[in-house]
Amino acid sequence: MKFLSYAAAAVMAATPVLAQESTDPIKLTLHDWSGQLITTTLMGEVLKEAGYNVEYVQADYIAQFAGLKTGDLHVAMEIWETTGREAMDEATASGNVVNQGETGMIAIEEWWYPAYMEERCPGLPNWEALKDCADAFSTPETAPLGRYLGGPVTWGGFDEERVEALGLDFEVIHAGTDAALFAELESAYQRQDPIMLWIYSPHWAPAKYDGKFVKFPEYSSECYADASVGINPDAAYDCGKPTGPIWKVSWAGLDDKWPNAGKAIRNFDIDNAAMGAMVADVDLNGKSVDETVAAWMADNKDVWSSWIAN
């Protein structure tokens, strides 16, 4: 009862201010992986609790920036330092998109292999081992080249460029969906079949499966931008992927039209462990995104109510 009084007071305190804000729907973008659907739905449902109209819009991860620049889209809750930094920096430099800060989650996205592959490819996790044992990762469709199973094409990641820059005898095959990516991992892992694929965190997979990320040459922004930097003087992307925060971004007009929504979005904060547990509920335990978000909100009222308190 004590909390209910606090939450009610927070919403009541916001009401006079909200009355001065637009009643138009705030459009939040949805993508094609479970964690992002959870993050976005969680933010949207919290905004609804604060009295806002919310609309979820399916959008391409990189192409969404065009809509954010024009104000046709308003909020993107997960821009990963690993794959979205270039697009985010270009959009914010235009003045039409604003970086609303970190989500609290730290992104890792990289080539990953099951531990049993180390017997077939000695020298792993050092990337140079792949020069001598690419065939250990081959499949009938790629032999004699090894197969690297990348994420959906819309995720970016520069994997084809990395393979060429580092002279790796691998063919990049893109999974059609997030679900297909991890279904292949499950199938290969159960049969101890060769597999090298894109794994990311926060996610349940690195905890469920025994394996490691490949250690590529250390990432630098210069490695991506300047071919002369790195071990291959003639090619960019001759290094690993970056790691770092997962960011929130918005249309630059958000704070003028919905100022307290902007504050709530900046206040949003959740860590890898909490998100990984929710992704596991959806991907492994058969719960819907809506059920998972509702359960988290029921268990963490003091957390999310603080995001919308003035």
Residue pairs with C-beta under 8 A, 6 or more apart in sequence:
3 301
3 302
3 305
6 302
6 305
7 301
7 305
10 305
10 308
10 309
10 310
11 49
11 50
11 51
11 308
13 309
13 310
14 50
14 51
14 260
14 308
14 309
14 310
15 51
17 259
17 260
17 310
18 50
18 51
18 52
18 260
21 52
21 257
21 258
21 259
21 260
21 261
22 257
22 258
23 53
24 53
24 257
25 53
25 54
25 55
26 44
26 47
26 52
26 53
26 54
26 55
26 74
26 75
26 254
26 258
26 261
27 55
27 56
27 57
27 72
27 73
27 74
27 75
28 40
28 43
28 44
28 54
28 55
28 56
28 57
28 74
28 75
28 76
28 77
29 40
29 56
29 57
29 58
29 59
29 64
29 67
29 73
29 75
29 76
29 77
30 36
30 37
30 40
30 56
30 57
30 58
30 59
31 37
31 58
31 59
31 60
31 61
31 78
31 154
32 61
32 152
32 154
32 177
32 178
33 178
34 178
34 279
34 282
34 283
34 289
35 78
35 202
35 203
35 275
35 278
35 279
36 77
36 78
37 282
37 289
38 275
38 278
38 279
38 282
38 289
38 292
38 293
39 77
39 78
39 103
39 270
39 275
40 56
40 77
40 78
41 56
41 289
41 290
41 293
42 268
42 270
42 293
42 296
42 297
42 304
43 75
43 77
43 264
43 265
43 268
44 54
44 56
45 54
45 293
45 294
45 297
46 264
46 268
46 297
46 304
46 307
46 308
47 54
47 261
47 264
47 308
48 54
49 304
49 305
49 308
50 260
50 261
50 264
50 308
52 258
52 261
57 67
57 73
59 67
59 73
59 76
60 154
61 83
61 84
61 154
61 155
61 156
62 84
62 87
62 154
62 156
63 154
64 73
64 76
65 87
65 88
65 90
65 91
65 97
67 73
68 74
68 76
68 91
68 96
68 97
68 249
68 250
68 251
69 91
69 94
69 96
69 97
69 251
70 96
70 251
71 96
71 251
71 253
73 251
74 250
74 251
74 254
75 100
75 248
75 249
75 250
75 251
75 254
75 265
76 248
76 249
76 250
77 103
77 248
77 265
77 268
78 103
78 246
78 247
78 248
79 85
79 87
79 88
79 246
79 247
79 248
79 249
80 107
80 109
80 200
80 246
80 247
81 107
81 242
81 243
81 244
81 245
81 246
81 247
82 107
82 108
82 109
82 157
82 200
82 241
82 242
82 243
82 244
83 109
83 155
83 156
83 157
83 241
84 156
84 247
85 242
85 244
86 224
87 156
88 97
88 99
88 247
88 249
91 97
91 249
92 98
92 99
92 249
95 252
96 251
96 252
97 249
97 250
97 251
97 252
98 249
98 250
98 251
98 252
98 254
98 255
99 247
99 248
99 249
100 247
100 248
100 249
100 250
100 262
100 265
100 266
101 247
101 248
101 266
102 245
102 246
102 247
102 248
102 269
103 245
103 246
103 247
103 248
103 268
103 269
103 270
104 268
104 269
104 270
104 271
105 202
105 245
105 246
105 270
105 271
105 272
105 275
106 201
106 202
106 243
106 244
106 245
106 246
106 272
107 200
107 201
107 202
107 243
107 244
107 245
107 246
108 200
108 201
108 213
108 243
109 157
109 198
109 199
109 200
109 201
109 241
109 243
110 198
110 199
110 213
110 214
110 216
110 240
110 241
111 148
111 196
111 197
111 198
111 199
111 213
111 214
111 216
112 196
112 197
112 198
112 199
112 206
112 211
112 212
112 213
112 214
113 121
113 124
113 125
113 137
113 195
113 196
113 197
113 211
113 212
113 214
114 188
114 189
114 192
114 195
114 209
114 210
114 211
115 210
115 211
115 212
116 192
117 124
117 136
117 137
117 194
117 195
117 196
117 211
118 124
118 212
120 133
120 136
120 194
121 129
121 130
121 132
121 133
121 136
121 137
122 129
122 133
123 129
123 132
123 133
124 130
124 212
124 214
125 212
125 213
125 214
125 215
126 214
126 215
127 166
127 168
127 214
127 215
127 216
127 217
127 240
130 137
130 146
130 168
130 170
130 214
131 167
131 168
131 169
133 146
134 144
134 145
134 146
134 168
134 169
134 170
135 143
135 144
135 145
135 146
135 169
136 146
136 194
137 146
137 147
137 148
137 170
137 194
137 195
137 196
138 144
138 145
138 146
138 147
138 194
139 147
139 194
141 147
141 173
142 170
142 171
142 173
144 169
145 169
145 170
145 171
146 168
146 169
146 170
146 171
146 194
146 196
147 170
147 171
147 173
147 194
147 195
147 196
148 159
148 163
148 170
148 171
148 172
148 173
148 196
148 197
148 198
149 173
149 174
149 175
149 181
149 184
149 195
149 196
149 197
149 198
150 157
150 159
150 172
150 173
150 174
150 175
150 197
150 198
151 157
151 174
151 175
151 178
151 181
151 198
151 200
152 174
152 175
152 176
152 177
152 178
152 181
153 174
155 198
157 198
157 241
158 224
158 237
158 241
159 172
159 198
160 172
161 235
161 236
161 237
162 168
162 216
162 237
162 238
162 239
163 170
163 171
163 172
164 235
165 230
165 232
165 235
165 236
165 237
165 238
166 216
166 231
166 232
166 238
167 232
170 196
175 181
175 184
175 197
175 198
179 283
181 197
181 198
182 205
182 283
184 195
184 197
185 195
185 197
185 199
185 205
185 209
187 193
188 194
188 195
189 195
189 209
196 214
199 205
199 206
199 211
199 213
201 272
201 276
202 272
202 273
202 275
202 276
202 279
203 276
203 279
204 276
204 279
204 280
204 283
204 284
207 276
208 284
214 240
215 240
216 239
216 240
216 241
217 223
217 230
217 231
217 238
217 239
217 240
218 239
218 240
219 239
219 240
219 241
219 242
219 243
220 229
220 230
220 239
221 242
222 229
222 230
223 229
223 230
223 236
223 237
223 238
223 239
224 236
224 237
224 239
225 236
226 236
227 233
227 234
227 235
227 236
229 236
230 236
230 238
230 239
231 238
232 238
248 265
248 266
248 268
250 262
250 265
254 261
254 262
254 265
255 262
260 308
260 310
263 310
264 307
264 308
267 306
267 307
267 308
268 307
269 307
274 296
278 292
278 293
278 296
281 287
281 291
281 292
281 295
282 288
282 289
282 292
287 295
297 304
